[in-house]
Amino acid sequence: MQGESAQSKGGRATAILLRQEAMKRYYENPNACLHCGSVIPVVDGRKVAEIRRKKFCDRKCSASYNNRRFPKRAIDPEIECESCGCIVRLRRGSDGGLVKRKYCDKCAVDKRAKGRLIANRTKADVFAESKNWTTARAMIGKHARSVYVNGGGKSICCVCEYDLYVEVCHIRPVSDFGDDALISEINDFENLCALCPNHHWEHDHGVLCGADSIGAVTVS
């Protein structure tokens, strides 16, 4: 290189020698690809230390090795419906693989219809047909959130106006309704409001002024 100092030339020459020695030591005991067994070569522009850390010669070998070692769990072609116990007919997904299903076609339709018709069921029916109290309350709460959102309710605490995270709460508690009350009555939009977690807890434990004040803030 024109105008290059003797020191620069010496440094470049030394670097070349050091790389040649490093490559010589590497090829005396080179890395072998874990999949195909081929020697992983030292390519131009890559440091020998980087190649020493490699386990595969390319991405294809890496994918083949890992897919063989950690295969995807096959779906049992005969899965029983969790509701009625009959054999579920599996379907092919867009990628050609089998799609796992929990329910047969009939029970899946019944489950969806049951969710849509919860508004016309009584509180007693929901609790009687659920596995436990928690499941029943979760169903009522899920329907309440749906009613509130579809009704145009604002995602902002009606007490402190916190809006990063709110919970839909019943102004008049679910426990105050009789067993013959319809879920549509319990989850009426006028009986729902949004509260931040802190004010929701205070409302449930009677710390706030009362249900009437929360309802007035919500309506206004």
Secondary structure by P-SEA (a helix, b strand, c coil): cccccaaaaaaaaaaaaaaaaaaaaaaacccccccccccccccccccaaaaaacccccaaaaaaaaaaacccccccccccccccccccccccccccbbbbbcccaaaaaaaaaaaaacccccaaaaaaacccaaaaaaaaaaaaaaaaaaacccccccccccccbbbbbbcccccccccccccccccccccbbbbcaaaaaaaaacccccaaaaaaaaac
